[in-house]
């Protein structure tokens, strides 16, 4: 993968503006919320739900043979902007534990609600697993 940063642009913090990838197996991971494998919410706080949602994304990706560094794009849907802003340092810790220093192209979209109550964050991802 190649991180794309146009000349003269300030580097983004915690994401990439773009990712280019050679051909490989493309994996699309549906929106994952912060529930466990039995679709039960164990925690309702923002950081715990983000951690579980990201773990769920990576668990689905692993079924295709993928790893965190194969993720090219993540879209996050969040119900609580103040909670997200307040939790950014802890979210960075969770990110590094699960994704290391890999930062794909990302978008954060704030929404009024999510389907699965009491979800506060939903993550969907696209990955490219290298051929061969």
C-alpha positions as CSV (number, residue, x, y, z in Angstrom):
1,X,0.0,0.0,0.0
2,X,1.0,3.5,-0.6
3,X,-0.1,6.4,1.5
4,X,-1.1,9.4,-0.6
5,X,-0.2,12.9,0.5
6,X,-0.2,15.7,-2.1
7,X,2.9,17.9,-2.1
8,X,2.6,20.9,0.3
9,X,-0.2,19.3,2.3
10,X,0.2,19.1,6.1
11,X,0.3,15.4,7.1
12,X,-3.0,14.2,8.7
13,X,-3.0,13.0,12.2
14,X,-4.5,9.5,12.8
15,X,-5.6,8.8,9.2
16,X,-4.4,9.0,5.6
17,X,-5.9,11.3,3.0
18,X,-5.7,8.4,0.5
19,X,-4.3,4.9,0.1
20,X,-3.3,3.2,-3.2
21,X,-3.0,-0.6,-3.3
22,X,-1.9,-3.0,-5.9
23,X,-4.3,-5.7,-7.0
24,X,-5.3,-8.3,-4.3
25,X,-8.3,-9.8,-2.6
26,X,-10.8,-7.0,-1.8
27,X,-12.7,-7.5,1.5
28,X,-15.7,-5.3,2.5
29,X,-16.6,-5.4,6.2
30,X,-20.1,-4.3,7.0
31,X,-20.7,-1.9,9.8
32,X,-19.7,-3.3,13.2
33,X,-20.9,-2.0,16.5
34,X,-19.6,-2.6,20.0
35,X,-21.3,-5.8,20.8
36,X,-19.9,-9.3,21.4
37,X,-20.1,-12.4,19.2
38,X,-23.6,-13.1,20.6
39,X,-24.7,-9.5,19.7
40,X,-24.9,-8.4,23.3
41,X,-23.5,-5.1,24.5
42,X,-21.3,-5.7,27.5
43,X,-20.4,-2.0,27.9
44,X,-22.1,1.2,27.0
45,X,-19.1,3.7,27.3
46,X,-17.7,5.1,24.1
47,X,-14.1,3.8,24.4
48,X,-15.2,0.2,25.2
49,X,-17.7,0.2,22.3
50,X,-15.0,1.6,19.9
51,X,-12.6,-1.1,21.0
52,X,-15.1,-3.9,20.5
53,X,-16.3,-2.5,17.2
54,X,-12.7,-2.4,15.9
55,X,-12.1,-5.9,17.2
56,X,-15.2,-7.1,15.4
57,X,-14.0,-5.5,12.1
58,X,-10.6,-7.3,12.5
59,X,-12.3,-10.6,13.4
60,X,-14.4,-10.4,10.2
61,X,-11.3,-9.5,8.2
62,X,-9.4,-12.4,9.6
63,X,-11.9,-14.8,8.2
64,X,-10.6,-13.8,4.7
65,X,-7.0,-14.1,5.9
66,X,-6.6,-10.3,6.4
67,X,-4.7,-8.4,9.0
68,X,-4.9,-4.9,10.3
69,X,-2.3,-3.6,7.9
70,X,-4.6,-4.7,5.0
71,X,-7.3,-2.2,5.9
72,X,-7.4,0.6,3.3
73,X,-10.4,2.5,4.5
74,X,-12.6,2.8,7.6
75,X,-15.8,4.8,7.8
76,X,-17.1,5.6,11.3
77,X,-20.6,6.5,12.2
78,X,-20.8,8.2,15.6
79,X,-23.8,9.3,17.7
80,X,-22.0,11.4,20.2
81,X,-19.5,14.0,19.0
82,X,-18.6,15.4,22.5
83,X,-17.9,11.8,23.7
84,X,-15.7,11.2,20.7
85,X,-13.8,14.4,21.2
86,X,-13.3,13.8,24.9
87,X,-12.2,10.2,24.3
88,X,-9.6,10.9,21.6
89,X,-6.5,10.1,23.7
90,X,-8.0,6.8,24.9
91,X,-9.2,6.0,21.3
92,X,-5.6,6.5,20.2
93,X,-4.5,3.9,22.7
94,X,-7.1,1.4,21.5
95,X,-6.1,2.1,17.9
96,X,-2.4,1.4,18.5
97,X,-3.2,-1.8,20.4
98,X,-5.4,-3.1,17.6
99,X,-3.9,-1.5,14.4
100,X,-0.4,-0.5,15.4
101,X,0.9,2.5,13.4
102,X,-1.2,1.7,10.4
103,X,-3.6,4.6,9.5
104,X,-5.9,4.0,6.5
105,X,-8.1,6.5,4.8
106,X,-10.8,7.4,7.3
107,X,-14.1,9.3,7.5
108,X,-16.0,10.2,10.7
109,X,-19.7,10.9,10.2
110,X,-21.9,12.1,13.0
111,X,-25.4,10.7,13.0
112,X,-28.5,11.0,15.1
113,X,-28.8,7.3,16.0
114,X,-27.7,3.8,15.0
115,X,-30.0,0.8,14.5
116,X,-28.6,-1.4,17.3
117,X,-29.3,0.2,20.6
118,X,-27.4,1.2,22.7
119,X,-24.6,1.5,20.1
120,X,-22.8,4.8,20.0
121,X,-20.2,4.0,17.2
122,X,-20.3,1.8,14.1
123,X,-17.3,1.0,11.9
124,X,-17.2,-0.3,8.4
125,X,-14.0,-1.1,6.5
126,X,-12.5,-2.0,3.1
127,X,-9.3,-4.0,2.9
128,X,-7.0,-5.3,0.2
129,X,-5.2,-8.6,1.0
130,X,-2.1,-8.8,-1.3
131,X,-2.2,-11.5,-3.9
132,X,0.1,-14.5,-3.5
